[in-house]
Amino acid sequence: MIIVLVSGSCSDHQPESRKPNIILVMTDDQGYGDLGSHGNSVIRVPHLDRFANESFEMTRFYVDPLCSPTRASLMTGRYHLRTGVLHTSRGGAKMSGEEVTLAELLSEAGYATGIFGKWHLGDNFPMRPQDQGFKETLIHRSGGISQVPDSEGNYFEPILWQNGERLQAKKYCTDVFFDAAINFIGENQDRPFFIYLPTNVPHGPFQVDDKYSQAFIDQGLGEKTAMIYGMLKNFDENFSRLLETLDLLELEDNTIVIFMTDNGPVEGRYNAGLRGSKGQVYEGGIRVPFFVRWPHQIPGTKKTDRIGAHIDVLPTLLAAAGRSLPADLILDGRNLLPLWTGQVEADEWPDRTLYVQFNKGMVKQPYQNVAVWNQRYKMVLNPGSAFDAPFILSPDDYQVELYDMDSDPQEANNIEASNMDIVKELRSQYEGWFGEMQNTRNFQPGFIHLDAEAENPVLLCRYQDANHLYHNSEPGGWPLRSSRSGTYRISIINSSKKQTYFSLDDLWENWSAADLVMEWDNNISREALIPGGNSAEFRILEDEGILDAYIEVGPHDQRKQIRKGEVLIEYIAH
């Protein structure tokens, strides 16, 4: 199961002029059926369809059923449950800063590295893309544009962060990201470069110019589907611009271009006959388009049905770049380059077992919303339990399904009862895998670091709090690691101009006195707020744990806690 990649087919000392450029493009919530080349007769993405027809295609390529887990595995070559990423929000989308990423490894090999789009693996040090190997960054924070802490942004005027600085763009988000990627190509055309271009479309909110969506509405499609297809039509135009840039700069032959998506589609639209959708471990939720083009190295117009996954991208691209791995770096992925180039034929490619487990929560338990599969058989455990909190395994409700993917790719005929030996083997493999995932870091989410030299002040967003800690249904703090003892100013703010969940004016209009409370290292400290104020200074010791800050109002025998707003922490002095 675990593969340690030793070296690729080329030396680390290969001349930079021979190292291929790499562009990895990934859309958000675009399903297997959201392509004309996969049988969709309505959607219009001619440039992407042409690219698909000219590329090498993996027809059975797998990801996680939601976005952050896929992104963590893509960047690390490891299953997301190893990385600190546990789900998609409320503290679960924070990759440990200790993880080694594709961008870090390529940067060390002499590549210029840039990300333009959606990161969604943590907004604070040491988990930001600039902390994880990307030298040029243009991203939105949280899980999507218009989410906290930048909820006043929209797709036409997105709030973005360029190399750590806030940027209010005045152009459609996809256009902005592709503009930046194209500029990056021009600036780095004389050296190898790695571009990670994970767009936020066609994820909601569904916003696009009417000129892209109206034709689909006129055909009678529902408004949401029409907007999604319109967003992809705009993407398709931008994707064409990217490919044209490579052609104009004569970089096409030495550039690996990959197109893929992060999970299945939201329900309600064509998905090429696959069962299920986003959030589910059936094929419709985890099987996605995957096309790769590298002229003269990888044969185009060829397909393979050998199973592959997001965990394979890192070792494969490093092999293509001639970059060997540190000996102590443990990967779950496999180098697919011999399969892509035809060095190893499909019928000689060794079988393997792949795993997906996802639930919307911080607590991870065995058998909850699981898929385990090899080239022929797929076992599903308790599908539909992803949003069960808490998940309680009951012998009466325990659900096991087994499918023969050769004869039943639609997962319509459960053959579990007549193939108990196969179920037993796959279940045994799964239990070993789950135990190994747990042993890596015991499902501990990534820690936000208080490090004044790397990030000061630090904004603790409610999107990234510890959602397994609640006080009367209110969130209860952030996992932090303080690198030095010192005096810090803590402020409770509403980072968005939209007064959606915290208003300082309302607070002082209704109360004449208030305290700011900090919980840290199992201690509680209180400081009275100046009337009209929202900040106080506290001593924070070097340590790690859960830090929480909130406002208390009311008489001392009837205190009311206001656990809303973001928390801003600024280092003041040692």
VEXTIDO-914993 format. One record per residue (C-alpha): chain; residue number from 1; y, x, z; residue in one letter. Coordinates in Angstrom, 3 decimals. Last residue first. Example, Ala and Ser with C-alpha at 12.3 -4.5 7.8 and 13.67 -1.06 7.14 Angstrom:
REM VEXTIDO-914993
  chain  resi     north      east        up  resn
      A     2    -1.060    13.670     7.140     S
      A     1    -4.500    12.300     7.800     A
//
This chain:
REM VEXTIDO-914993
  chain  resi     north      east        up  resn
      A   574    39.976     8.233    24.768     H
      A   573    42.723     6.235    23.100     A
      A   572    43.487     3.149    21.033     I
      A   571    40.375     2.186    19.030     Y
      A   570    40.892    -1.196    17.418     E
      A   569    38.486    -4.134    17.701     I
      A   568    39.169    -7.347    15.769     L
      A   567    37.035   -10.356    16.725     V
      A   566    36.844   -13.300    14.341     E
      A   565    37.540   -16.876    15.340     G
      A   564    35.582   -19.119    17.643     K
      A   563    33.898   -18.835    20.999     R
      A   562    36.430   -20.817    23.011     I
      A   561    34.999   -20.970    26.530     Q
      A   560    36.175   -23.623    28.969     K
      A   559    36.543   -22.765    32.655     R
      A   558    36.367   -25.577    35.181     Q
      A   557    36.493   -23.842    38.584     D
      A   556    38.986   -21.269    37.331     H
      A   555    41.234   -23.950    35.886     P
      A   554    41.385   -24.048    32.081     G
      A   553    41.026   -21.486    29.325     V
      A   552    38.578   -18.754    28.379     E
      A   551    38.856   -16.807    25.136     I
      A   550    36.044   -14.892    23.456     Y
      A   549    34.555   -11.449    23.019     A
      A   548    30.920   -10.492    22.603     D
      A   547    29.253    -7.114    22.384     L
      A   546    25.467    -6.941    22.243     I
      A   545    23.895    -3.547    22.826     G
      A   544    24.550     0.122    22.246     E
      A   543    26.284     2.694    24.389     D
      A   542    29.413     4.815    24.643     E
      A   541    31.621     2.868    27.018     L
      A   540    34.221     0.286    26.059     I
      A   539    37.337     0.097    28.245     R
      A   538    39.398    -2.955    27.433     F
      A   537    42.837    -3.808    26.080     E
      A   536    44.031    -7.349    25.423     A
      A   535    44.759    -9.537    22.411     S
      A   534    45.607   -13.129    21.412     N
      A   533    49.143   -13.728    22.604     G
      A   532    51.299   -16.838    22.912     G
      A   531    51.455   -16.511    26.664     P
      A   530    50.338   -12.939    27.494     I
      A   529    46.589   -13.039    27.815     L
      A   528    44.924   -12.360    31.132     A
      A   527    42.187    -9.759    30.985     E
      A   526    38.540   -10.361    31.802     R
      A   525    35.529    -8.041    31.857     S
      A   524    31.839    -9.030    31.901     I
      A   523    29.112    -6.415    32.187     N
      A   522    25.637    -6.401    30.661     N
      A   521    26.598    -3.468    28.397     D
      A   520    29.404    -5.478    26.921     W
      A   519    30.873    -8.939    27.467     E
      A   518    34.599    -9.188    26.831     M
      A   517    36.770   -12.079    28.006     V
      A   516    40.339   -12.800    26.927     L
      A   515    41.953   -15.003    29.517     D
      A   514    44.149   -18.062    29.013     A
      A   513    47.175   -19.782    30.512     A
      A   512    49.463   -22.658    29.504     S
      A   511    46.898   -24.524    27.404     W
      A   510    47.193   -27.179    24.686     N
      A   509    50.032   -25.778    22.567     E
      A   508    48.839   -22.274    23.311     W
      A   507    45.443   -22.872    21.738     L
      A   506    46.754   -24.981    18.853     D
      A   505    49.101   -22.183    17.830     D
      A   504    46.280   -19.635    18.017     L
      A   503    44.208   -21.685    15.603     S
      A   502    40.492   -21.137    15.190     F
      A   501    37.880   -22.899    13.049     Y
      A   500    39.202   -23.836     9.635     T
      A   499    42.818   -22.784     9.769     Q
      A   498    42.721   -21.539     6.178     K
      A   497    44.711   -18.324     6.102     K
      A   496    41.448   -16.583     6.841     S
      A   495    41.071   -13.808     9.417     S
      A   494    41.414   -16.246    12.280     N
      A   493    41.974   -13.869    15.138     I
      A   492    40.729   -12.897    18.585     I
      A   491    42.034    -9.433    19.377     S
      A   490    40.422    -6.538    21.208     I
      A   489    42.383    -3.335    21.805     R
      A   488    40.047    -0.482    22.622     Y
      A   487    40.203     2.189    25.294     T
      A   486    37.507     4.819    25.024     G
      A   485    33.880     5.822    25.245     S
      A   484    32.482     7.156    22.008     R
      A   483    29.911     6.251    19.365     S
      A   482    29.710     2.579    20.310     S
      A   481    26.632     0.928    18.789     R
      A   480    27.001    -2.801    18.247     L
      A   479    24.806    -5.895    17.917     P
      A   478    27.338    -8.736    17.662     W
      A   477    28.127   -11.674    19.937     G
      A   476    27.165   -15.160    21.001     G
      A   475    27.547   -17.854    18.408     P
      A   474    28.252   -21.416    19.655     E
      A   473    25.479   -24.011    19.985     S
      A   472    26.159   -24.385    23.733     N
      A   471    26.136   -20.610    24.060     H
      A   470    23.957   -19.069    21.382     Y
      A   469    22.229   -15.772    20.844     L
      A   468    19.767   -15.800    17.922     H
      A   467    22.691   -15.922    15.524     N
      A   466    23.888   -12.463    16.415     A
      A   465    27.156   -12.233    14.525     D
      A   464    27.531   -11.274    10.876     Q
      A   463    29.144   -14.350     9.327     Y
      A   462    31.217   -14.685    12.485     R
      A   461    33.021   -11.547    11.358     C
      A   460    33.568    -8.554    13.571     L
      A   459    36.530    -6.730    12.068     L
      A   458    36.625    -3.058    13.024     V
      A   457    39.990    -1.317    13.280     P
      A   456    39.318     1.483    12.562     N
      A   455    36.353     2.448    10.392     E
      A   454    34.839     5.905     9.864     A
      A   453    36.863     8.070    12.243     E
      A   452    37.139     5.285    14.819     A
      A   451    33.382     4.833    15.040     D
      A   450    32.282     1.537    16.547     L
      A   449    29.007     1.131    14.715     H
      A   448    27.531    -2.177    13.516     I
      A   447    23.800    -2.121    14.199     F
      A   446    21.254    -3.147    11.586     G
      A   445    18.901    -5.946    12.522     P
      A   444    15.815    -5.170    14.656     Q
      A   443    12.589    -6.507    13.154     F
      A   442    10.521    -4.213    15.387     N
      A   441    11.888    -1.107    13.665     R
      A   440     8.954     0.110    11.543     T
      A   439     6.213    -1.338    13.769     N
      A   438     6.987    -4.901    12.721     Q
      A   437     6.614    -4.085     9.031     M
      A   436     3.317    -2.310     9.743     E
      A   435     2.004    -5.297    11.659     G
      A   434     2.978    -7.620     8.841     F
      A   433     1.177    -5.409     6.321     W
      A   432    -2.047    -5.292     8.332     G
      A   431    -1.960    -9.060     8.717     E
      A   430    -1.336    -9.457     4.989     Y
      A   429    -4.282    -7.271     4.004     Q
      A   428    -6.568    -9.281     6.287     S
      A   427    -5.242   -12.514     4.810     R
      A   426    -5.867   -11.260     1.299     L
      A   425    -9.459   -10.343     2.174     E
      A   424   -10.192   -13.614     3.996     K
      A   423    -8.663   -15.680     1.207     V
      A   422   -10.813   -13.860    -1.350     I
      A   421   -13.959   -14.505     0.720     D
      A   420   -12.934   -18.134     1.241     M
      A   419   -12.993   -18.841    -2.470     N
      A   418   -14.223   -22.444    -2.835     S
      A   417   -11.849   -24.004    -0.300     A
      A   416    -8.847   -21.939    -1.411     E
      A   415    -8.916   -23.099    -5.036     I
      A   414    -5.530   -24.876    -4.964     N
      A   413    -4.857   -26.120    -8.476     N
      A   412    -1.221   -26.527    -9.595     A
      A   411     0.134   -23.017    -9.121     E
      A   410     1.915   -23.154   -12.520     Q
      A   409     0.396   -19.784   -13.440     P
      A   408    -3.056   -21.394   -13.324     D
      A   407    -5.617   -19.557   -15.468     S
      A   406    -4.614   -15.951   -14.842     D
      A   405    -2.716   -16.798   -11.652     M
      A   404    -5.837   -18.049    -9.889     D
      A   403    -4.250   -19.801    -6.921     Y
      A   402    -4.997   -19.890    -3.207     L
      A   401    -3.350   -22.135    -0.629     E
      A   400    -3.477   -21.984     3.153     V
      A   399    -1.628   -24.420     5.427     Q
      A   398    -1.880   -24.397     9.213     Y
      A   397    -0.903   -27.869    10.453     D
      A   396    -3.825   -28.555    12.780     D
      A   395    -4.238   -24.904    13.746     P
      A   394    -0.561   -24.921    14.777     S
      A   393     1.806   -22.009    14.236     L
      A   392     5.134   -22.836    15.809     I
      A   391     8.202   -21.881    13.795     F
      A   390    11.346   -22.212    15.867     P
      A   389    13.250   -22.852    13.774     A
      A   388    11.617   -24.139    10.606     D
      A   387    13.780   -23.181     7.629     F
      A   386    11.239   -21.018     5.861     A
      A   385     8.375   -23.399     6.684     S
      A   384     8.086   -24.810     3.152     G
      A   383     5.001   -22.792     2.323     P
      A   382     2.646   -22.308     5.268     N
      A   381     0.655   -19.438     3.784     L
      A   380     0.400   -18.842     0.029     V
      A   379    -2.357   -16.713    -1.487     M
      A   378    -2.100   -15.417    -5.044     K
      A   377    -4.981   -14.135    -7.131     Y
      A   376    -5.080   -12.263   -10.444     R
      A   375    -2.835    -9.188   -10.449     Q
      A   374    -2.530    -9.135    -6.686     N
      A   373    -0.870   -11.596    -4.380     W
      A   372     0.362   -12.395    -0.898     V
      A   371     2.953   -15.145    -0.313     A
      A   370     4.296   -16.108     3.104     V
      A   369     6.452   -18.892     4.531     N
      A   368     5.652   -18.236     8.223     Q
      A   367     2.205   -16.645     8.649     Y
      A   366     3.249   -14.062    11.231     P
      A   365     6.466   -14.524    13.188     Q
      A   364     9.904   -13.075    12.613     K
      A   363    12.807   -14.179    14.807     V
      A   362    16.208   -13.577    13.210     M
      A   361    16.338   -16.760    11.179     G
      A   360    16.096   -18.283     7.726     K
      A   359    12.509   -17.370     6.955     N
      A   358    11.046   -15.042     4.376     F
      A   357     7.758   -13.336     3.726     Q
      A   356     6.816   -11.754     0.423     V
      A   355     3.924    -9.381    -0.171     Y
      A   354     2.403    -7.434    -3.065     L
      A   353    -1.170    -6.209    -3.531     T
      A   352    -2.098    -3.633    -6.127     R
      A   351    -4.113    -3.169    -9.305     D
      A   350    -4.215     0.153   -11.092     P
      A   349    -2.787     0.330   -14.632     W
      A   348    -5.564     1.176   -17.110     E
      A   347    -5.486    -2.221   -18.835     D
      A   346    -1.698    -1.969   -19.060     A
      A   345    -1.729     1.389   -20.808     E
      A   344    -0.463     4.499   -19.055     V
      A   343     1.994     6.798   -20.863     Q
      A   342     3.303     3.642   -22.495     G
      A   341     6.908     4.347   -21.506     T
      A   340     7.223     1.343   -19.196     W
      A   339     3.805     1.821   -17.591     L
      A   338     4.400     5.516   -16.928     P
      A   337     7.858     4.611   -15.563     L
      A   336     6.583     2.073   -13.042     L
      A   335     6.868     4.357    -9.989     N
      A   334     5.517     2.235    -7.136     R
      A   333     7.340     0.713    -4.212     G
      A   332     6.576     0.620    -0.480     D
      A   331     8.412     3.846     0.198     L
      A   330     8.211     6.394     3.022     I
      A   329    10.789     9.174     2.975     L
      A   328     9.404    12.194     4.837     D
      A   327     8.884    14.373     1.768     A
      A   326    12.425    13.845     0.543     P
      A   325    12.227    12.386    -2.950     L
      A   324    12.266    14.081    -6.315     S
      A   323    15.008    13.268    -8.832     R
      A   322    14.154    13.675   -12.501     G
      A   321    16.436    10.782   -13.445     A
      A   320    13.559     8.741   -14.877     A
      A   319    11.541     9.448   -11.720     A
      A   318    14.480     8.311    -9.618     L
      A   317    14.680     5.142   -11.674     L
      A   316    11.027     4.322   -11.060     T
      A   315    11.070     5.143    -7.356     P
      A   314    14.118     2.914    -6.783     L
      A   313    13.085    -0.029    -8.980     V
      A   312     9.598    -0.465    -7.550     D
      A   311    10.611    -2.289    -4.339     I
      A   310    12.129    -5.049    -6.503     H
      A   309     8.689    -5.944    -7.791     A
      A   308     6.018    -5.367   -10.407     G
      A   307     2.939    -7.221   -11.580     I
      A   306     1.365    -6.219   -14.892     R
      A   305     2.175    -8.921   -17.480     D
      A   304     3.640    -6.428   -19.921     T
      A   303     6.017    -6.994   -22.793     K
      A   302     7.204    -4.996   -25.814     K
      A   301    10.211    -5.651   -28.046     T
      A   300    11.592    -2.243   -27.064     G
      A   299     9.535     0.866   -26.466     P
      A   298    10.847     2.937   -23.560     I
      A   297    12.024     6.470   -24.317     Q
      A   296    13.573     6.277   -27.799     H
      A   295    16.139     3.721   -26.595     P
      A   294    16.150     2.912   -22.868     W
      A   293    16.235    -0.842   -22.369     R
      A   292    14.833    -2.707   -19.361     V
      A   291    14.330    -6.442   -18.937     F
      A   290    13.346    -8.368   -15.809     F
      A   289    13.608   -12.150   -15.520     P
      A   288    12.563   -13.526   -12.128     V
      A   287     9.496   -14.575   -10.156     R
      A   286    10.313   -15.276    -6.495     I
      A   285    11.431   -18.897    -6.135     G
      A   284     9.787   -20.452    -9.176     G
      A   283     6.591   -18.524    -8.500     E
      A   282     6.013   -20.202    -5.130     Y
      A   281     7.492   -18.413    -2.127     V
      A   280    10.345   -20.884    -1.710     Q
      A   279    13.995   -20.233    -0.873     G
      A   278    15.208   -20.649    -4.453     K
      A   277    12.884   -22.793    -6.557     S
      A   276     9.345   -24.115    -6.749     G
      A   275     6.668   -24.248    -9.422     R
      A   274     7.265   -22.466   -12.711     L
      A   273     7.397   -24.563   -15.871     G
      A   272    10.105   -22.521   -17.567     A
      A   271    12.666   -23.138   -14.802     N
      A   270    14.804   -25.980   -16.149     Y
      A   269    17.242   -27.396   -13.623     R
      A   268    17.315   -29.383   -10.402     G
      A   267    16.709   -26.985    -7.564     E
      A   266    18.668   -23.807    -6.987     V
      A   265    17.391   -20.991    -9.145     P
      A   264    14.885   -18.255    -8.304     G
      A   263    15.778   -14.943    -6.740     N
      A   262    17.853   -11.783    -7.263     D
      A   261    18.123   -11.609   -11.059     T
      A   260    17.310    -8.853   -13.531     M
      A   259    18.901    -6.836   -16.325     F
      A   258    18.251    -3.125   -16.600     I
      A   257    20.119    -0.677   -18.812     V
      A   256    18.904     2.915   -19.046     I
      A   255    21.496     4.979   -20.880     T
      A   254    20.910     8.012   -23.093     N
      A   253    20.649     6.207   -26.431     D
      A   252    23.575     3.899   -25.674     E
      A   251    26.094     6.570   -24.742     L
      A   250    27.831     6.883   -28.098     E
      A   249    31.171     5.873   -26.540     L
      A   248    31.445     2.873   -28.857     L
      A   247    27.808     1.890   -28.256     D
      A   246    28.058     2.115   -24.489     L
      A   245    31.245     0.061   -24.598     T
      A   244    29.563    -2.552   -26.798     E
      A   243    26.864    -2.970   -24.163     L
      A   242    29.442    -3.681   -21.475     L
      A   241    31.412    -6.059   -23.676     R
      A   240    28.209    -7.995   -24.426     S
      A   239    27.549    -8.366   -20.698     F
      A   238    31.057    -9.769   -20.359     N
      A   237    30.419   -12.444   -22.982     E
      A   236    27.082   -13.293   -21.328     D
      A   235    28.718   -13.589   -17.915     F
      A   234    31.121   -16.185   -19.324     N
      A   233    28.126   -18.090   -20.709     K
      A   232    26.428   -17.692   -17.330     L
      A   231    29.351   -19.325   -15.550     M
      A   230    29.265   -22.149   -18.096     G
      A   229    25.536   -22.646   -17.497     Y
      A   228    26.217   -22.919   -13.774     I
      A   227    29.164   -25.267   -14.351     M
      A   226    27.084   -27.535   -16.592     A
      A   225    24.269   -27.513   -14.024     T
      A   224    26.701   -28.607   -11.308     K
      A   223    28.386   -31.248   -13.476     E
      A   222    25.163   -32.884   -14.589     G
      A   221    24.213   -32.349   -18.201     L
      A   220    25.111   -35.017   -20.769     G
      A   219    25.687   -32.839   -23.805     Q
      A   218    29.454   -33.208   -23.329     D
      A   217    29.030   -31.723   -19.859     I
      A   216    27.413   -28.704   -21.479     F
      A   215    30.284   -28.288   -23.917     A
      A   214    32.771   -28.616   -21.051     Q
      A   213    31.398   -25.694   -19.037     S
      A   212    32.790   -22.585   -20.741     Y
      A   211    36.157   -23.906   -21.923     K
      A   210    36.486   -25.672   -18.566     D
      A   209    37.072   -22.319   -16.839     D
      A   208    34.520   -21.543   -14.154     V
      A   207    33.841   -22.505   -10.564     Q
      A   206    30.526   -23.502    -9.011     F
      A   205    30.845   -22.440    -5.399     P
      A   204    28.121   -21.416    -5.749     G
      A   203    25.899   -18.679    -7.162     H
      A   202    25.996   -18.276   -10.973     P
      A   201    27.539   -15.791   -10.502     V
      A   200    28.066   -13.286    -7.668     N
      A   199    27.527   -10.337   -10.013     T
      A   198    25.397    -7.358    -9.048     P
      A   197    26.639    -4.448   -11.210     L
      A   196    25.131    -1.234    -9.869     Y
      A   195    26.369     1.577   -12.072     I
      A   194    24.772     5.015   -11.935     F
      A   193    26.463     7.818   -13.832     F
      A   192    25.478    11.053   -15.542     P
      A   191    28.466    13.173   -16.542     R
      A   190    30.799    13.230   -19.564     D
      A   189    31.193     9.449   -19.748     Q
      A   188    32.491     9.278   -16.177     N
      A   187    35.992     7.824   -16.613     E
      A   186    34.986     5.665   -19.556     G
      A   185    31.937     4.321   -17.768     I
      A   184    34.018     3.548   -14.681     F
      A   183    36.495     1.630   -16.806     N
      A   182    33.632    -0.500   -18.142     I
      A   181    32.377    -1.148   -14.621     A
      A   180    35.852    -2.140   -13.422     A
      A   179    36.400    -4.536   -16.311     D
      A   178    32.904    -5.949   -15.695     F
      A   177    33.745    -6.723   -12.070     F
      A   176    37.126    -8.249   -12.893     V
      A   175    35.758   -10.443   -15.704     D
      A   174    33.056   -11.735   -13.352     T
      A   173    35.670   -12.599   -10.712     C
      A   172    38.068   -14.504   -12.964     Y
      A   171    41.488   -12.835   -12.822     K
      A   170    44.325   -12.548   -10.358     K
      A   169    42.690   -10.164    -7.880     A
      A   168    43.798    -9.928    -4.259     Q
      A   167    42.642    -6.474    -3.210     L
      A   166    41.831    -5.294     0.321     R
      A   165    41.151    -1.595     0.693     E
      A   164    37.749    -0.109     1.493     G
      A   163    37.171     1.528    -1.891     N
      A   162    38.220    -1.710    -3.551     Q
      A   161    37.664    -4.799    -1.436     W
      A   160    37.929    -8.179    -3.126     L
      A   159    39.681   -11.501    -2.519     I
      A   158    39.001   -13.542    -5.607     P
      A   157    41.703   -15.308    -7.598     E
      A   156    39.792   -17.277   -10.272     F
      A   155    36.478   -17.287    -8.374     Y
      A   154    38.134   -18.324    -5.124     N
      A   153    39.701   -16.601    -2.143     G
      A   152    40.930   -18.395     0.977     E
      A   151    37.546   -17.863     2.613     S
      A   150    37.922   -14.123     3.023     D
      A   149    36.250   -13.751     6.446     P
      A   148    34.538   -16.044     5.777     V
      A   147    33.143   -17.337     2.495     Q
      A   146    35.326   -17.969    -0.586     S
      A   145    33.487   -15.321    -2.662     I
      A   144    29.914   -14.973    -1.506     G
      A   143    27.505   -13.545     1.011     G
      A   142    29.947   -11.652     3.196     S
      A   141    32.521    -9.373     1.551     R
      A   140    33.500    -9.072    -2.101     H
      A   139    32.989    -5.800    -3.891     I
      A   138    34.716    -3.010    -5.774     L
      A   137    33.273     0.341    -4.776     T
      A   136    33.464     3.837    -6.241     E
      A   135    31.648     6.660    -4.438     K
      A   134    28.537     4.636    -3.644     F
      A   133    26.047     6.452    -1.428     G
      A   132    25.433     4.150     1.521     Q
      A   131    28.625     4.478     3.544     D
      A   130    30.750     3.424     0.562     Q
      A   129    28.321     0.528     0.104     P
      A   128    29.033    -0.719     3.646     R
      A   127    26.221    -0.333     6.195     M
      A   126    27.638     2.359     8.484     P
      A   125    30.250     0.955     9.027     F
      A   124    30.992    -2.745     8.565     N
      A   123    30.547    -5.341     5.823     D
      A   122    26.753    -5.550     5.740     G
      A   121    24.032    -5.898     3.113     L
      A   120    25.693    -8.528     0.919     H
      A   119    26.770    -6.114    -1.860     W
      A   118    28.105    -8.467    -4.532     K
      A   117    30.170    -7.140    -7.417     G
      A   116    31.016    -3.715    -8.802     F
      A   115    29.117    -0.770    -7.381     I
      A   114    29.727     2.798    -8.524     G
      A   113    27.920     6.122    -8.434     T
      A   112    28.696     9.351   -10.282     A
      A   111    25.376    11.144   -10.500     Y
      A   110    24.784    14.760    -9.476     G
      A   109    21.304    14.495    -7.955     A
      A   108    22.762    13.955    -4.474     E
      A   107    24.565    10.925    -5.878     S
      A   106    21.258     9.669    -7.264     L
      A   105    19.640     9.842    -3.819     L
      A   104    22.550     8.184    -2.066     E
      A   103    22.836     5.445    -4.686     A
      A   102    19.113     4.656    -4.492     L
      A   101    19.483     4.191    -0.776     T
      A   100    18.259     5.901     2.384     V
      A    99    18.164     3.560     5.384     E
      A    98    19.693     4.902     8.589     E
      A    97    22.746     2.661     8.195     G
      A    96    20.494    -0.277     8.973     S
      A    95    20.961    -3.189     6.597     M
      A    94    22.925    -6.115     7.965     K
      A    93    22.230    -9.527     6.428     A
      A    92    20.628   -11.229     9.440     G
      A    91    23.636   -11.430    11.708     G
      A    90    24.704   -14.912    10.807     R
      A    89    23.737   -14.664     7.122     S
      A    88    21.063   -13.883     4.511     T
      A    87    17.772   -13.073     6.226     H
      A    86    16.173   -10.226     8.177     L
      A    85    17.889    -7.142     6.776     V
      A    84    17.206    -4.344     9.255     G
      A    83    15.407    -2.243     6.643     T
      A    82    11.697    -2.618     7.355     R
      A    81    11.649    -6.407     6.899     L
      A    80    13.338    -5.859     3.534     H
      A    79    10.258    -4.280     1.987     Y
      A    78    11.119    -0.768     0.897     R
      A    77    12.349     0.785    -2.360     G
      A    76    15.704     1.242    -0.615     T
      A    75    18.419    -0.326    -2.802     M
      A    74    16.222    -2.939    -4.464     L
      A    73    14.492    -3.803    -1.200     S
      A    72    17.813    -4.446     0.544     A
      A    71    19.122    -6.455    -2.406     R
      A    70    16.042    -8.676    -2.489     T
      A    69    16.291    -9.369     1.249     P
      A    68    20.000   -10.188     0.867     S
      A    67    19.430   -12.683    -1.998     C
      A    66    16.842   -15.314    -1.241     L
      A    65    13.276   -15.944    -2.466     P
      A    64    12.382   -12.243    -2.433     D
      A    63    11.731   -10.442    -5.708     V
      A    62     8.957   -10.397    -8.283     Y
      A    61     8.382    -9.287   -11.867     F
      A    60     5.644   -10.993   -13.831     R
      A    59     6.937   -10.993   -17.410     T
      A    58     8.015    -7.364   -17.271     M
      A    57    10.032    -7.019   -20.434     E
      A    56    10.808    -3.945   -22.546     F
      A    55    14.002    -4.626   -24.423     S
      A    54    15.194    -5.790   -27.849     E
      A    53    14.343    -9.459   -27.290     N
      A    52    15.959    -9.415   -23.867     A
      A    51    19.133    -7.819   -25.236     F
      A    50    19.306   -10.537   -27.891     R
      A    49    18.848   -13.213   -25.221     D
      A    48    21.572   -11.609   -23.123     L
      A    47    23.930   -11.599   -26.085     H
      A    46    23.030   -15.165   -27.087     P
      A    45    23.569   -16.704   -23.634     V
      A    44    23.883   -20.397   -24.463     R
      A    43    21.855   -22.713   -22.192     I
      A    42    20.381   -25.831   -23.761     V
      A    41    17.049   -24.913   -25.362     S
      A    40    15.698   -22.985   -22.363     N
      A    39    12.426   -21.486   -23.568     G
      A    38    12.369   -18.123   -21.846     H
      A    37    14.379   -16.362   -24.556     S
      A    36    17.045   -19.026   -24.162     G
      A    35    17.510   -17.909   -20.600     L
      A    34    17.953   -19.766   -17.318     D
      A    33    14.205   -20.371   -17.040     G
      A    32    13.397   -17.388   -14.824     Y
      A    31    16.198   -18.409   -12.501     G
      A    30    19.767   -17.226   -12.100     Q
      A    29    20.583   -17.419    -8.395     D
      A    28    22.815   -14.305    -8.386     D
      A    27    22.923   -12.034   -11.417     T
      A    26    21.765    -8.419   -11.502     M
      A    25    22.868    -5.574   -13.748     V
      A    24    21.511    -2.075   -13.138     L
      A    23    23.161     0.570   -15.306     I
      A    22    21.659     4.056   -15.328     I
      A    21    22.865     7.114   -17.257     N
      A    20    20.039     9.348   -18.323     P
      A    19    19.816    12.965   -17.248     K
      A    18    19.785    15.259   -20.252     R
      A    17    23.451    16.268   -20.090     S
      A    16    22.986    16.944   -16.377     E
      A    15    20.625    19.802   -17.147     P
      A    14    17.258    19.370   -15.374     Q
      A    13    17.259    21.240   -12.099     H
      A    12    15.663    18.347   -10.199     D
      A    11    12.774    18.822   -12.613     S
      A    10    11.362    16.125   -14.850     C
      A     9     8.274    13.924   -14.781     S
      A     8     9.170    12.538   -11.394     G
      A     7     8.374    13.994    -8.042     S
      A     6     6.687    13.241    -4.763     V
      A     5     6.806     9.485    -4.488     L
      A     4     5.285     8.413    -1.192     V
      A     3     3.363     5.202    -1.780     I
      A     2     2.469     2.747     0.951     I
      A     1     0.000     0.000     0.000     M
//
